[in-house]
Amino acid sequence: MTTGYLQAGSGARFDRGPTGTEQLSPAVACLVVVDVLSFTTSVTVAVESGTRVFPYAWRDASASAFADRMDAQLAVGRRMAGSASPWSLSPVALRDAPFTPRLVLPSPNGSAISAAAGGSVVVAGCLRNPTAVGRWLARHDYGTLDRRVAVIASGERWPDGSLRPALEDLLGAGAVLAALRKQRGGPLSPEAATAAACFEATPDVIAAVTAGASRQELLSGGFPDDVGIATKLDASDVVPVLTNGAFTPAG
């Protein structure tokens, strides 16, 4: 990959998925990961309740071993949640589950991106906390040429495993970038400015996400209420930051 894809000359940048993260991560000081209908909304809900959330790429035998090492509960798939394992990627399930101080939350999208982010500061952003994230970034001088930030729309997966760009993640990333621009004024890359403009130009973000393909997927799977939690715009002031391997509230 040439350096031309790094959006050089801009303090705030935007890209999608694991490959975009892999390319931009070495060039920035901070990554904001956005995975609206699963991982980062679930992280925000859990961290609000006082849970430390450990990201992990895959839900397999290695995830169980990792949870044991971290002395943490392991979240299961949405459809696998029950009385024995009530924690999952469903924000509704996490809100209603018994409190656990430590939780491993695997997913192939937002969690995998967070776990592989390297040396950058990693923040979990979503539609519930974009203004809080934008203020926190500005307060710590992220988004400047000296402390560059990349906002990543995690996306979903097609059946063949390839990246499916997700409307809700574009809007969530745009919301964070728009909030940062209000605090700092730029410089946003053309990609980041366009993501912010998409959010600002959407007359009803909740309606757009509710009508979108990802919500239809959740609806067919029996999880319609997750969208209601995920689209409560600016409902939270919590900024989850990856610290010592786990997301905790920013100081």
C-alpha positions in Angstrom: 0.0 0.0 0.0 1.4 3.4 -1.0 1.5 6.3 1.4 -1.0 8.1 -0.9 -3.8 6.2 0.8 -2.9 7.5 4.3 -4.8 10.8 3.9 -1.6 12.7 4.7 -1.9 16.4 5.7 -5.1 15.8 7.7 -5.4 15.6 11.4 -8.7 13.5 11.3 -9.1 10.6 8.8 -11.7 8.1 8.0 -11.7 4.5 6.6 -13.5 1.2 6.8 -12.9 -2.2 8.2 -9.8 -4.2 9.2 -7.8 -3.3 6.1 -8.4 0.4 6.5 -7.4 0.1 10.1 -4.2 -1.8 9.2 -3.2 0.9 6.8 -4.1 4.0 8.9 -3.1 2.7 12.3 0.7 3.2 12.0 0.1 6.8 10.8 -2.2 8.0 13.7 -2.0 8.4 17.4 -5.6 7.4 18.1 -8.2 5.1 16.5 -12.0 5.5 17.1 -13.7 2.2 16.3 -17.4 2.5 15.3 -19.6 -0.7 15.2 -23.0 0.7 15.9 -25.3 -2.4 15.9 -23.1 -4.6 17.9 -19.6 -4.2 19.4 -19.0 -0.5 20.3 -22.6 0.0 21.4 -22.3 -3.1 23.5 -19.0 -1.8 24.9 -20.6 1.5 25.8 -23.6 -0.1 27.5 -21.3 -2.5 29.5 -18.8 0.2 30.5 -21.6 2.5 31.6 -22.5 -0.2 34.2 -18.9 -0.5 35.4 -17.7 -3.6 33.4 -14.2 -3.8 32.0 -14.5 -5.1 28.4 -11.7 -7.0 26.7 -11.9 -7.2 22.9 -11.0 -10.4 21.2 -11.2 -11.3 17.5 -12.9 -14.7 17.5 -15.4 -16.6 19.5 -13.6 -20.0 19.6 -11.7 -22.2 22.0 -8.9 -19.6 22.2 -11.5 -17.0 23.3 -12.5 -19.2 26.2 -8.9 -19.7 27.2 -8.3 -15.9 27.0 -11.3 -15.2 29.2 -9.9 -17.7 31.8 -6.6 -15.8 31.7 -8.3 -12.5 32.2 -10.6 -13.9 35.0 -13.5 -12.7 32.9 -16.8 -13.9 31.6 -17.0 -14.8 27.9 -19.8 -13.3 25.8 -21.6 -15.7 23.5 -23.3 -15.2 20.2 -26.7 -13.4 20.2 -28.6 -16.6 19.6 -26.7 -18.5 22.2 -27.4 -16.3 25.1 -29.4 -17.9 28.0 -29.4 -18.3 31.7 -26.0 -20.0 31.8 -24.4 -17.4 29.6 -26.5 -14.2 29.5 -23.8 -11.9 28.0 -23.6 -11.5 24.3 -23.1 -8.8 21.5 -26.7 -7.8 22.0 -26.9 -4.4 23.8 -30.3 -5.4 25.2 -28.9 -8.7 26.6 -25.9 -6.8 28.2 -28.2 -4.3 29.8 -30.4 -7.0 31.3 -27.7 -9.5 32.2 -26.3 -9.8 35.7 -23.4 -7.5 36.5 -19.9 -8.9 35.8 -16.8 -6.8 36.5 -14.8 -8.3 33.6 -16.1 -9.4 30.2 -14.5 -10.7 27.0 -16.6 -9.6 24.0 -15.4 -11.2 20.8 -16.6 -10.2 17.3 -15.0 -10.4 13.8 -15.7 -6.7 13.2 -15.3 -4.0 15.9 -13.7 -6.3 18.5 -11.2 -7.7 16.0 -10.3 -4.2 14.9 -9.8 -3.0 18.4 -7.7 -6.0 19.5 -5.4 -5.6 16.5 -5.0 -1.8 16.6 -1.4 -1.9 17.7 0.2 1.1 19.5 -2.6 3.6 18.9 -5.0 4.8 21.6 -8.3 3.1 20.9 -11.7 4.6 21.6 -15.1 2.9 21.2 -17.5 5.3 19.4 -21.1 4.8 18.5 -24.3 6.8 18.0 -24.9 6.8 21.8 -21.7 8.9 22.5 -20.4 10.9 19.5 -20.5 14.3 21.2 -18.7 12.9 24.2 -16.1 11.3 22.0 -15.6 14.4 20.0 -15.1 16.5 23.1 -12.6 14.0 24.6 -10.6 13.9 21.4 -10.4 17.7 21.2 -9.5 17.9 24.9 -6.6 15.6 24.3 -5.5 17.4 21.1 -6.4 14.4 18.8 -7.4 15.5 15.3 -4.3 17.8 14.9 -1.4 17.2 12.6 0.7 16.4 15.7 -1.8 13.9 17.2 -3.7 12.4 14.2 -6.9 10.4 14.7 -8.6 7.9 12.4 -12.2 7.0 12.7 -13.0 3.5 11.5 -16.4 2.4 10.3 -16.1 -1.3 11.1 -18.8 -2.6 8.8 -20.3 -6.1 8.6 -19.6 -9.2 6.7 -21.1 -10.7 3.5 -21.6 -14.5 3.6 -18.3 -15.0 1.9 -16.5 -13.2 4.7 -15.7 -10.0 2.7 -16.4 -6.6 4.2 -20.0 -5.2 3.8 -20.0 -1.4 4.3 -22.7 -0.6 6.8 -24.8 2.6 6.7 -25.1 2.7 10.5 -21.3 2.7 10.9 -20.8 5.4 8.3 -23.3 7.5 10.2 -21.8 6.8 13.6 -18.3 7.6 12.3 -19.6 10.8 10.7 -21.3 11.8 14.0 -17.9 11.5 15.8 -16.1 13.4 13.1 -18.8 16.1 13.0 -18.6 16.5 16.8 -14.8 16.7 16.6 -14.9 19.4 13.9 -17.3 21.5 16.0 -14.8 21.3 18.8 -11.6 21.9 16.7 -12.5 22.9 13.2 -10.3 20.4 11.4 -8.3 19.6 9.4 -10.4 16.7 8.3 -9.4 14.7 5.3 -11.8 14.7 2.3 -12.9 11.2 3.4 -13.5 12.3 6.9 -15.3 15.5 5.9 -17.6 13.5 3.6 -18.4 11.0 6.4 -19.3 14.0 8.7 -21.4 15.5 5.9 -23.3 12.3 5.5 -24.3 12.4 9.1 -25.1 16.1 9.1 -27.2 15.7 5.9 -29.2 12.8 7.1 -32.5 14.3 8.3 -33.5 11.4 10.5 -30.6 9.2 11.6 -32.8 6.9 13.6 -35.2 6.3 10.7 -32.2 5.7 8.3 -30.7 3.0 10.6 -34.1 1.5 11.4 -34.8 1.1 7.7 -31.3 -0.1 6.8 -30.1 -3.6 5.8 -28.4 -4.3 9.1 -31.5 -3.6 11.1 -33.5 -5.9 8.8 -30.9 -8.6 9.5 -31.4 -8.1 13.3 -35.1 -8.1 12.9 -35.1 -11.4 11.0 -32.8 -12.8 13.8 -35.2 -11.8 16.5 -33.3 -8.8 17.9 -35.4 -5.7 17.0 -34.8 -3.9 20.3 -31.0 -3.7 19.9 -31.6 -0.9 17.3 -33.5 1.2 19.8 -30.6 1.2 22.2 -28.0 1.7 19.5 -29.8 4.8 18.0 -30.3 6.8 21.1 -28.2 9.7 19.9 -25.9 11.2 22.5 -27.6 9.2 25.3 -24.2 8.6 27.0 -21.3 10.7 28.2 -19.1 7.6 28.6 -16.0 7.5 26.4 -14.6 3.9 26.5 -10.8 3.8 26.0 -8.8 0.7 25.7 -6.5 0.7 28.7 -4.3 -2.3 29.7 -6.2 -4.5 27.3 -9.7 -3.5 28.4 -12.2 -0.8 27.6 -12.8 1.4 30.7 -14.2 4.9 31.0 -11.9 7.7 30.0 -10.7 9.9 32.8 
